[in-house]
Every structure is written in C-alpha cells, then in structure tokens.
C-alpha cells in the first residue's frame, strides 16, 4: 500500500472546528478543575496571574505550536512524525506513547470515582463523614499494602473502559471528534451552571477574595514560577504526543497557529472559570463551618471527593451542585482519556497497518485489564498517587525537554517547522519562537525537574514504602524511556515512507 493511500485511511477530523473541539477536550481535564484553583491560591492568588500568563505566552503556546507543527507537517502519530523528521528521533515518540499508556490506566480510575460520586450526590451517600466514606466505605483503603478487589470501584471502572473502547473503535471523526463536539458544549453548560450556583451560595465572595487577593511577595519565589510553568504543561496536553497526533488528522491548508491560540486561550479561560466556581463553593463551606478559607482549601482527590461532598451536604441546592460538579469531572475526564489513548492507537496503526477496531482492541483491552487489576483494589489510591506523580514529573516534563533539544539542536529543524506554520498560519512564527523553543522552554522545564528531583531524593514521596516507589514510580518512569529506545529501533511496515519524506508531495485530498 502506498504512503498516500495509508494516510487517507488513517482517518481525519471533518473540519477545523471539530479539531479545535477535540483539542480543547484533551486540554480541559481533571487538572483544570481540581489542580489550577489550588496552585493559583498557593502561588499568590491574584498575583499568580502574572507568572501564569508569562508561562502561557513564553512556554505553553509556543510548545503547543511546536507539537502542532510536528504532527501537521509530518502527517503521523508521535513515533512516525519524529521518525520522518529524523530517523534517530523516533524513540522520543515511542517514549511519549509509553507515557500515555501509563496515564490512561490510572486516569480511568479517577473518572470511575467521579461516575460513582455523581450518583452519590443525589442521596448524599457519604453522610456526615465524607473522608471516612471515601477512604473506608468506597475505596476501602488498606492500612498496609493490599490488592483485594473493591467491587464498588471495579464496576464503574469497567463501565468507563467499555464506553471508552466503543468511542475509540468508532474512529477519529465518528468517535473522537463527535464525542468532543457533544461533550465539550455539555461540559461548558454543566460547569457554567455549577459556577452560577456556587456564586449564589452565602460566603461565595469570601472564597473569591481568598483566591484573587494578590500576594505580591510570591512573585519573588522561584517555585511559584515553576508551578505556573508546570500547570501550563499539564493542562495544555503538550509534550506527550496528543497534539502531535491530533494535528496529523487536520487538512493541510488549516490555520494551525490560529487554532493553537483558540485552544490555549480556551483552556486558560476554563481554568479561570474553575477557580471562580471552586473557591466560591469553598467560601460557602468556610462560612458555614466558621473557619478561614485556608482551612478548607485542598487539591486533587481531597478537593473533589472530600471537600466538595462536604459542601454538597450543607448547600441549599447540594444535590444539583454535586451532579453538576461530578458530572463535569466525568465529561472532562472522558474527553482527555480518549485523547491519551488516541496517541497509542494511532502509533500502533501507523507501525503495523492495522484496522481501527483491531488496533483499538490491541491497545485498550490490555490497558483496561491492568487498570482493573491495580486500581480497583484496596491499594489503588496509593498506586495511583505514585504513578501520577512520577509519570507527570519524569515522563511528561522530561520528554518535553528532550524533544525540544532534539528538534532544535539535534535536527536543527525549528526554521523548517516555523516555515510550515507560516504557510497557512495567521500568527507568524519568527526568530522569537526559535529562541523560546530552543532555549527558554527546555531551561525552564529543566529547573522545575531539578527542583522536584532534589525533593524526591531527599525523602520518599509522601512517605510511601521504597519498594512501591521503585516499582510504580521510578520503575515506570524508567521503563517508559527504555521502551521508547527499544521501539524506536524496530522496522516500519513495508510501504511506509520514513527517510526522505516530503510532505508537500502528498495530495491535499489524502490528508
């Protein structure tokens, strides 16, 4: 089969609008809702807007365009795009694929928890002790290490995987694209309604004051700038193959730089909306309990599954608030999960020329099995926390550093990628973009990584047993890199044009 015919069979988004919806769906995930408000609060409240905007402009958006350029010019999954750039760079793409596999198997578990809590919100099943309900009754967290199955988690997790597998099997447009077109507007409506309800709660203004009151001294703390940079990379879904894959499904005459601005600004706008809604609700809880907002602020699991249930139990419209909040988590989670899995499925299809359904089953069935085995158990929460920390820090960020250095200094391909953007783009990329991608971004990310590495080497992460950190933390991070190096040396299927690939020779109709 010729490479042109293969490209036509890969699938494509039907329009730029569908692509933008899918990209926003990937970027807007659980991190926007439960991570950004806390990071902003800890980073100086209103003052955090400054490092956040700086990080968005000098790192986030330029790297988003970097990913777009690779995928759109070289018309392939992350491994194929890197291989077509330079054959020796292919391993970076497979490294990103491995990272996505690790993310998918635990990300689905959090979505499953949100599914359950959407139903729990109606009856407020957690009673007067949301933390005890979460840890003991729902997750059944063991005192030590236990891999006993928790049926209450197993069932919704299996349901999440079943729905996800169906979506992925339907293809790029009918599955990924259509899901984004339906789910993203639903997410915006649901979360918009949540924000309105939260703003009407007594004490909402107190919460907003806590979030937006600027602490200008925080701008002098290097860690705040590092937190802003990390938040931007986590929330934009850059650096681990998603945007490379998605942009390969877009027509060649699409304005990719303009699309990047829409996606990036939409993501940041949603984060700001999330901050307003979450802290308005936290202000209500603080007033109801007669404490300071600082005493009820939490991030991640603590915010979503302990603090918010407490708010729901005390709020006048608690049931509605709960359904909107946890329903939003489900919608945001699903659109992000399918983007993560698409990286893997696209890579497998490119490498082995498989049908969509077969590639989907080869990827998702083993991933679902691993997810069910490890994350529906009494130790699932601990394993999830460890994998999430190490994959994000020493997977996503490290891969981003390596990819920028490889492309900018190893392949010296930034002028080529900028020229590709400038053919159709509404935002012209010049020397400023080369400087940011080739210098500012890798240096900034390296500083963040070194700071985190020193912390993790100084003391075990969250006090977990060393063997668990070695297996589920450092082990998975290192295994992902090793997998990338090995997979990058395997042969491509016959007919795949890798070396000497000339994208401009492929007709537009094949895109």
Secondary structure, DSSP 8 states (H G I E B T S, - for coil): --HHHHHHHT---SSHHHHHHHHHHHHSSHHHHHTHHHHHHHTTGGGHHHHHHHHIIIIIHHHHHHHHHHHHHHTS-HHHHHHHH-GGGHHHHHHHHHHHHHHHHHHHHHHHHHHHHHHHHHHTTTTT-HHHIIIIIIS---SS----B-HHHHHHHHHHHHHHHHHHHH-IIIIIIHHHHHHHHHHHHHHHHHHHHHHTSTTHHHHHHHHHS--GGGGG-HHHHHHHHHHHHHHHT-SSSHHHHHHTTS-TTS-HHHHHHHHHHHHHHHHHHHHHHHHHHHHHHHHHHTS-GGGT---HHHIIIIIHHHHHHHSTTHHHHHHHHHHHHHHHHHHHHHHHHHHHHHHHHHHH---HHHHHHHHHHHHHHHHHHHHSBTTHHHHHHHHHHHHIIIIIIHHHHHHHHIIIIIS--HHHHHHHHHHH-SS---HHHHHIIIIIHHHHHHHHHHHHHHHHHHS-GGG--HHHIIIIIIHHHHHHHHHHHHHTTS---TT---TT--GGGS-GGG-
